[in-house]
Amino acid sequence: MRVQVIIFLVGATAAVGLSFVEVKSYKGFQVFRTYPQTQIDVVQLKALEEGSEYSFWTDVVAKRNVDIMVAPQYANKLKTHLELNDISYYVMIPDVDKLMELEKIPALNKELASAEHSMTWTEYHTLEDMYTFLDYLEATYDFVSTEVIGQTFEGRDMRVAKVCKGECGSKPAAWIDGGIHAREWISPATVTWMLRELVENDAEHSDLTENMDWYILASHNPDGYAYSRETNRMWRKTRSDSGGCTNQTNQGVDANRNWGFHWAEGGSSDDPCHGLYMGPEPFSEIENRNVRDFILARKDKLIFYNSIHSYSQLILLPWGYTRDLPEDYDDMLSVALAGADALTAVHGEIYETGCIPCVLYIAAGNSVDWAKGEAGIKYSISMELRDTGEYAFLLPPEQIIPTAEETWAFHQTIMREILRSL
């Protein structure tokens, strides 16, 4: 067996949230990267996942990295289990709390907030700051408006920015959302930066607003995001009490397993306290119903859908519920690969591209499957942003703008490819 301990990080895509007692400090918490090679290894790790002592940051799949966060008091127990079962590993994060402290430090070239709004993109901001930016755009640009599409479980507004030259609904349209998983802070930061680029630098790419409408939701899960900022940085789910989890520190639903298209057909949990809890029924979460209703009212015009996540640097295509491919998969893949090439050209970062189970694992009840299968949006994708991973969920603020720049390059290319195909 190979055991290696190092002090840098590597990353993988986000999967399971906290399943043990909630903490405000993660001092001494470690993240182990394990390497299950066989189905027996998978069974061993899944047995650990069912307990309450570990937090799995990725799903358990053979021959893919599986990242496990562990409290100090359980670290030796985890090491012993892995060694006894000949599962190789290394410590990829020696102290989660130290990275959380680094995340709070603005980038060296810190932007000053505008007199008109509170947003910058050299540090992470609250939902309220993001909404001041929406207020500013709406007041300043005649082709930008906002719409409250509903309230969250805890009563926060969900605001969509609508970028439309002319009447909204008169042209083909794109939908982009961020932050469906609360702890993925780079997602809403990137989405708001792209909104700024789309609007404030319109003259540099006016074809994208002349020929399209854009609907952009910076935070799909405002309650969870606020909770991740105020109480538990590693929070993933919504904040509803839909499942009746008796452990109130792990209430809520995984909003990306709660969509009503092949719901509950794999890659989720029916345990209300589990990080991948799919909810008691499809669309149990008000946040998902709000988005669903907005999209269905405009589905005949929507030609593109992207739900942005972190981490792992992936471009993911339907389906998630099955390994079978959509009939038009080659069309989607061709466009996605063109976008991936444009993304890489910006800063040299590489994003792996393919169907969800091809790259990762079965994940039914996700929003991308619903967008394609139910709403009929041909080009429906999901992205996992930086990194692969030195920092995982805790990407430093200095990487917000580079991440957003490459993600925007992807969108410019893919939208022009799609428009040419219409």
C-alpha positions as CSV (number, residue, x, y, z in Angstrom):
1,M,0.0,0.0,0.0
2,R,1.2,3.5,-0.8
3,V,0.7,6.2,1.8
4,Q,1.9,9.8,1.1
5,V,1.5,12.9,3.2
6,I,2.0,16.2,1.6
7,I,1.0,19.8,2.4
8,F,-0.6,21.0,-0.8
9,L,-4.1,20.4,-2.0
10,V,-5.7,18.8,-5.0
11,G,-9.3,19.0,-5.8
12,A,-12.3,17.2,-7.2
13,T,-15.9,18.0,-7.9
14,A,-18.3,19.0,-5.1
15,A,-20.5,16.2,-3.8
16,V,-21.5,15.5,-0.2
17,G,-22.0,18.1,2.6
18,L,-21.4,17.8,6.3
19,S,-23.0,14.9,8.0
20,F,-21.7,15.3,11.5
21,V,-22.1,17.8,14.3
22,E,-21.9,21.4,13.0
23,V,-18.9,23.5,13.8
24,K,-18.1,27.1,13.4
25,S,-14.4,26.5,13.4
26,Y,-12.6,23.9,11.3
27,K,-9.3,24.1,13.1
28,G,-7.4,20.9,12.8
29,F,-9.8,19.4,10.3
30,Q,-8.1,17.6,7.5
31,V,-9.1,16.4,4.0
32,F,-7.8,13.0,2.8
33,R,-7.7,12.2,-0.8
34,T,-8.3,8.5,-1.3
35,Y,-7.9,6.3,-4.4
36,P,-10.5,3.4,-4.5
37,Q,-9.4,1.0,-7.2
38,T,-11.9,-1.8,-6.9
39,Q,-15.5,-2.3,-6.1
40,I,-14.5,-3.7,-2.7
41,D,-12.7,-0.3,-2.0
42,V,-15.9,1.5,-3.0
43,V,-18.0,-0.6,-0.6
44,Q,-15.5,0.1,2.2
45,L,-15.7,3.9,1.6
46,K,-19.4,3.9,1.2
47,A,-19.7,2.2,4.6
48,L,-17.8,5.2,6.1
49,E,-20.0,7.6,4.2
50,E,-23.1,6.2,5.9
51,G,-21.8,7.1,9.3
52,S,-21.7,10.5,11.0
53,E,-17.9,10.9,11.5
54,Y,-16.8,12.0,8.1
55,S,-17.8,14.5,5.4
56,F,-17.4,13.2,1.8
57,W,-16.5,16.1,-0.5
58,T,-16.8,13.9,-3.6
59,D,-18.9,10.8,-4.5
60,V,-17.5,7.4,-4.1
61,V,-16.5,6.0,-7.5
62,A,-13.8,3.4,-8.4
63,K,-10.7,4.8,-10.0
64,R,-11.6,8.4,-9.2
65,N,-10.3,10.5,-6.3
66,V,-12.5,10.5,-3.3
67,D,-12.0,13.4,-0.9
68,I,-13.0,13.0,2.8
69,M,-13.0,15.8,5.5
70,V,-12.3,14.5,9.0
71,A,-12.4,16.1,12.4
72,P,-9.1,15.9,14.4
73,Q,-10.5,13.3,16.8
74,Y,-11.3,10.9,14.0
75,A,-8.2,11.3,11.8
76,N,-6.3,8.3,13.2
77,K,-9.4,6.2,12.9
78,L,-9.7,7.0,9.2
79,K,-6.1,6.4,8.6
80,T,-6.3,3.0,10.3
81,H,-9.4,2.0,8.2
82,L,-7.8,3.0,5.0
83,E,-4.5,1.2,5.7
84,L,-6.2,-2.0,6.9
85,N,-8.2,-2.1,3.7
86,D,-5.2,-1.2,1.5
87,I,-6.8,2.0,0.1
88,S,-4.1,4.5,-0.8
89,Y,-4.4,8.1,0.3
90,Y,-2.6,11.2,1.2
91,V,-3.5,14.3,3.3
92,M,-4.4,16.9,0.8
93,I,-5.5,19.6,3.3
94,P,-3.6,19.5,6.6
95,D,-5.8,22.2,8.2
96,V,-9.1,23.4,6.6
97,D,-9.3,26.3,9.0
98,K,-6.1,27.9,7.7
99,L,-7.5,28.0,4.1
100,M,-10.7,29.6,5.4
101,E,-8.6,32.3,7.0
102,L,-6.7,32.9,3.7
103,E,-10.0,33.1,1.8
104,K,-11.0,36.1,3.9
105,I,-7.9,38.1,2.7
106,P,-8.7,40.3,-0.3
107,A,-6.5,40.0,-3.3
108,L,-3.4,42.2,-3.3
109,N,-4.8,44.4,-6.1
110,K,-8.0,44.9,-4.1
111,E,-10.7,46.9,-6.0
112,L,-12.4,49.7,-4.2
113,A,-16.2,49.5,-4.1
114,S,-18.0,51.9,-6.4
115,A,-20.0,54.8,-5.1
116,E,-23.0,53.2,-6.8
117,H,-22.8,49.7,-5.4
118,S,-20.9,47.5,-3.0
119,M,-19.5,44.8,-5.2
120,T,-15.9,44.1,-6.1
121,W,-14.3,41.0,-7.5
122,T,-11.2,40.8,-5.4
123,E,-13.0,39.5,-2.4
124,Y,-16.2,37.5,-1.7
125,H,-19.4,39.4,-1.0
126,T,-22.8,39.0,0.7
127,L,-26.0,38.5,-1.2
128,E,-27.0,42.0,-0.2
129,D,-23.8,43.4,-1.9
130,M,-24.7,41.5,-5.0
131,Y,-28.2,43.0,-5.0
132,T,-26.7,46.6,-4.8
133,F,-24.9,45.7,-8.0
134,L,-28.2,44.6,-9.6
135,D,-29.8,47.9,-8.4
136,Y,-26.9,49.9,-10.0
137,L,-27.2,48.0,-13.4
138,E,-30.9,48.4,-13.5
139,A,-30.7,52.2,-12.8
140,T,-27.8,52.8,-15.2
141,Y,-28.5,50.7,-18.3
142,D,-31.8,50.9,-20.1
143,F,-31.4,47.3,-21.4
144,V,-31.1,45.8,-17.9
145,S,-34.0,45.1,-15.6
146,T,-34.4,42.8,-12.6
147,E,-37.2,40.5,-11.5
148,V,-37.9,38.9,-8.1
149,I,-38.9,35.4,-9.2
150,G,-40.0,34.5,-5.6
151,Q,-38.7,34.1,-2.1
152,T,-36.6,31.5,-0.5
153,F,-37.6,29.3,2.5
154,E,-36.3,31.9,4.9
155,G,-37.9,34.8,2.9
156,R,-35.0,36.2,0.9
157,D,-35.7,37.5,-2.6
158,M,-34.4,35.6,-5.6
159,R,-33.5,38.2,-8.2
160,V,-32.9,37.5,-11.8
161,A,-31.0,40.1,-13.9
162,K,-32.6,40.4,-17.4
163,V,-30.4,41.8,-20.1
164,C,-32.6,42.5,-23.1
165,K,-32.3,45.0,-25.9
166,G,-35.9,45.5,-26.8
167,E,-38.7,43.6,-25.2
168,C,-37.5,40.5,-23.2
169,G,-38.7,37.4,-24.9
170,S,-38.4,38.7,-28.4
171,K,-35.1,36.9,-29.1
172,P,-33.3,33.6,-28.4
173,A,-32.3,33.5,-24.7
174,A,-29.6,32.1,-22.4
175,W,-30.0,31.2,-18.7
176,I,-27.0,31.2,-16.3
177,D,-27.3,30.5,-12.5
178,G,-24.8,30.2,-9.8
179,G,-24.5,29.1,-6.2
180,I,-27.1,26.2,-6.1
181,H,-24.6,24.6,-3.6
182,A,-24.0,27.2,-0.8
183,R,-20.3,26.6,-0.2
184,E,-19.2,27.1,-3.8
185,W,-18.5,30.8,-3.4
186,I,-16.5,31.2,-6.6
187,S,-19.7,30.4,-8.5
188,P,-21.8,33.6,-7.7
189,A,-18.6,35.7,-7.8
190,T,-18.0,34.5,-11.3
191,V,-21.6,34.9,-12.4
192,T,-21.7,38.5,-11.2
193,W,-18.4,39.3,-12.9
194,M,-19.7,37.9,-16.2
195,L,-22.9,40.0,-15.8
196,R,-20.7,43.1,-15.3
197,E,-18.7,42.2,-18.4
198,L,-21.8,41.5,-20.5
199,V,-23.4,44.9,-19.6
200,E,-20.6,47.3,-18.8
201,N,-18.4,46.2,-21.8
202,D,-21.3,45.7,-24.2
203,A,-19.6,47.6,-27.0
204,E,-16.9,44.9,-27.1
205,H,-19.3,42.1,-27.8
206,S,-22.6,43.8,-28.7
207,D,-23.6,40.9,-31.0
208,L,-24.3,38.9,-27.8
209,T,-26.9,41.4,-26.6
210,E,-28.2,42.5,-30.0
211,N,-29.1,38.9,-31.0
212,M,-29.9,37.4,-27.6
213,D,-31.7,37.9,-24.3
214,W,-29.8,36.9,-21.1
215,Y,-31.3,35.8,-17.7
216,I,-28.8,35.6,-14.9
217,L,-29.4,34.4,-11.4
218,A,-26.3,35.0,-9.2
219,S,-27.5,33.0,-6.2
220,H,-29.8,30.0,-6.6
221,N,-29.6,29.2,-2.9
222,P,-29.5,32.5,-1.0
223,D,-30.4,30.9,2.4
224,G,-27.6,28.4,2.2
225,Y,-25.1,31.0,1.0
226,A,-25.9,33.3,3.9
227,Y,-25.6,30.3,6.3
228,S,-22.2,29.4,4.8
229,R,-21.0,32.9,5.4
230,E,-22.4,33.4,8.9
231,T,-22.3,30.0,10.5
232,N,-20.9,27.0,8.7
233,R,-18.5,27.7,5.7
234,M,-18.9,24.1,4.5
235,W,-22.7,24.2,4.2
236,R,-24.0,22.7,0.9
237,K,-27.8,22.3,1.0
238,T,-30.9,24.6,1.3
239,R,-32.1,25.6,4.7
240,S,-35.6,24.1,4.6
241,D,-37.0,21.6,7.0
242,S,-38.5,19.5,4.2
243,G,-37.1,16.2,5.3
244,G,-37.6,16.5,9.0
245,C,-33.9,15.8,9.8
246,T,-33.8,15.4,13.6
247,N,-30.2,16.8,13.5
248,Q,-31.1,20.5,12.9
249,T,-27.5,21.2,12.0
250,N,-27.9,19.2,8.8
251,Q,-31.4,20.1,7.7
252,G,-32.2,21.1,4.1
253,V,-32.1,19.4,0.7
254,D,-29.5,19.1,-2.0
255,A,-31.1,21.5,-4.5
256,N,-29.3,19.8,-7.4
257,R,-31.0,16.4,-6.7
258,N,-34.5,17.8,-6.2
259,W,-35.5,18.4,-9.9
260,G,-38.5,16.6,-11.3
261,F,-36.9,14.8,-14.2
262,H,-35.9,11.1,-13.4
263,W,-35.8,12.2,-9.7
264,A,-34.5,9.6,-7.2
265,E,-33.0,7.3,-9.9
266,G,-29.5,7.3,-8.6
267,G,-26.7,9.5,-7.1
268,S,-28.8,10.9,-4.3
269,S,-30.0,9.9,-0.8
270,D,-33.4,9.5,0.9
271,D,-31.8,10.2,4.3
272,P,-32.9,13.7,5.3
273,C,-29.6,14.2,7.2
274,H,-27.4,13.2,4.2
275,G,-25.6,15.8,2.2
276,L,-27.1,14.4,-1.0
277,Y,-30.7,14.3,0.3
278,M,-33.0,14.6,-2.7
279,G,-36.0,15.9,-0.7
280,P,-39.3,14.2,0.1
281,E,-40.6,14.8,-3.4
282,P,-39.5,16.5,-6.7
283,F,-39.5,20.3,-6.3
284,S,-40.0,20.2,-2.6
285,E,-37.7,23.2,-2.5
286,I,-39.3,26.6,-3.1
287,E,-36.0,27.9,-4.7
288,N,-36.2,25.2,-7.4
289,R,-39.9,25.9,-8.0
290,N,-39.2,29.6,-8.4
291,V,-36.6,28.8,-11.1
292,R,-38.7,26.1,-12.7
293,D,-41.7,28.5,-13.1
294,F,-39.5,31.3,-14.6
295,I,-37.9,29.0,-17.1
296,L,-41.0,27.2,-18.2
297,A,-42.7,30.5,-18.9
298,R,-39.8,31.2,-21.4
299,K,-38.8,27.8,-22.5
300,D,-39.7,28.4,-26.2
301,K,-37.1,31.1,-26.4
302,L,-34.3,29.5,-24.2
303,I,-31.5,28.0,-26.3
304,F,-28.9,27.7,-23.6
305,Y,-28.8,26.7,-19.9
306,N,-25.8,26.7,-17.6
307,S,-25.7,26.0,-13.8
308,I,-22.3,26.9,-12.5
309,H,-20.6,25.0,-9.7
310,S,-17.2,24.3,-8.2
311,Y,-14.7,22.6,-8.0
312,S,-12.8,20.3,-10.5
313,Q,-12.7,22.2,-13.8
314,L,-15.3,20.3,-15.7
315,I,-17.8,21.0,-18.5
316,L,-20.7,18.5,-17.9
317,L,-23.4,17.5,-20.4
318,P,-26.6,15.5,-20.0
319,W,-27.7,13.0,-19.1
320,G,-26.9,12.6,-15.4
321,Y,-29.5,10.0,-14.6
322,T,-28.2,7.4,-17.1
323,R,-25.1,6.5,-19.1
324,D,-27.2,6.6,-22.3
325,L,-26.5,9.7,-24.4
326,P,-29.1,12.1,-25.8
327,E,-29.6,11.8,-29.5
328,D,-28.0,15.2,-30.1
329,Y,-25.1,14.6,-27.8
330,D,-22.5,15.1,-30.6
331,D,-24.0,18.6,-31.3
332,M,-23.7,19.5,-27.6
333,L,-20.2,18.1,-27.3
334,S,-18.9,19.9,-30.4
335,V,-20.1,23.3,-29.1
336,A,-18.8,22.6,-25.6
337,L,-15.4,21.6,-26.8
338,A,-15.1,24.8,-28.8
339,G,-16.0,26.7,-25.6
340,A,-13.4,24.7,-23.7
341,D,-10.7,25.6,-26.2
342,A,-11.5,29.3,-25.8
343,L,-11.5,29.0,-22.0
344,T,-8.0,27.3,-22.1
345,A,-6.7,30.0,-24.3
346,V,-7.2,32.7,-21.6
347,H,-5.1,31.4,-18.8
348,G,-4.0,27.9,-19.8
349,E,-6.5,26.1,-17.6
350,I,-7.9,22.8,-18.9
351,Y,-11.5,21.8,-18.3
352,E,-12.5,18.1,-18.9
353,T,-15.6,17.8,-21.0
354,G,-18.2,15.1,-21.3
355,C,-21.4,13.6,-20.1
356,I,-21.9,13.6,-16.3
357,P,-21.5,9.8,-15.8
358,C,-18.7,9.7,-18.4
359,V,-16.7,12.1,-16.4
360,L,-18.1,11.5,-12.9
361,Y,-21.0,9.4,-11.8
362,I,-24.8,8.9,-12.0
363,A,-26.5,12.0,-10.6
364,A,-30.3,12.0,-11.1
365,G,-32.6,14.8,-10.3
366,N,-30.2,17.5,-11.3
367,S,-31.2,20.8,-12.9
368,V,-29.3,20.2,-16.2
369,D,-31.2,17.0,-17.0
370,W,-34.5,18.8,-16.2
371,A,-33.6,21.8,-18.4
372,K,-32.9,19.6,-21.4
373,G,-35.5,16.8,-20.8
374,E,-38.4,18.8,-19.4
375,A,-37.9,22.4,-20.5
376,G,-36.5,21.3,-23.9
377,I,-33.4,23.5,-23.8
378,K,-31.1,21.9,-26.4
379,Y,-27.8,23.2,-25.1
380,S,-28.0,22.5,-21.3
381,I,-24.8,22.1,-19.4
382,S,-23.2,22.5,-16.1
383,M,-19.7,23.7,-15.2
384,E,-17.4,23.0,-12.3
385,L,-15.0,25.9,-11.9
386,R,-11.5,26.1,-10.5
387,D,-9.6,24.5,-9.2
388,T,-8.4,20.9,-9.6
389,G,-7.1,21.7,-6.7
390,E,-4.9,23.5,-4.6
391,Y,-7.8,25.1,-2.7
392,A,-11.0,23.2,-3.6
393,F,-14.0,25.0,-2.2
394,L,-11.8,27.7,-0.6
395,L,-10.5,29.4,-3.7
396,P,-8.6,32.6,-2.8
397,P,-10.1,35.9,-3.9
398,E,-7.2,36.6,-6.2
399,Q,-8.5,33.8,-8.4
400,I,-12.0,35.3,-8.8
401,I,-11.2,37.4,-11.8
402,P,-9.0,34.9,-13.7
403,T,-11.7,32.3,-13.2
404,A,-14.4,34.6,-14.4
405,E,-12.3,35.7,-17.4
406,E,-11.9,32.2,-18.7
407,T,-15.5,31.3,-18.0
408,W,-16.7,34.3,-19.9
409,A,-14.5,33.3,-22.9
410,F,-16.2,30.0,-22.8
411,H,-19.7,31.7,-22.9
412,Q,-18.8,34.1,-25.7
413,T,-17.6,31.2,-27.9
414,I,-20.4,28.8,-27.2
415,M,-23.1,31.4,-27.6
416,R,-21.8,32.4,-31.0
417,E,-21.5,28.8,-32.1
418,I,-25.1,28.2,-31.0
419,L,-26.4,31.3,-32.7
420,R,-24.7,30.3,-36.0
421,S,-26.5,26.9,-35.8
422,L,-30.0,28.4,-35.5
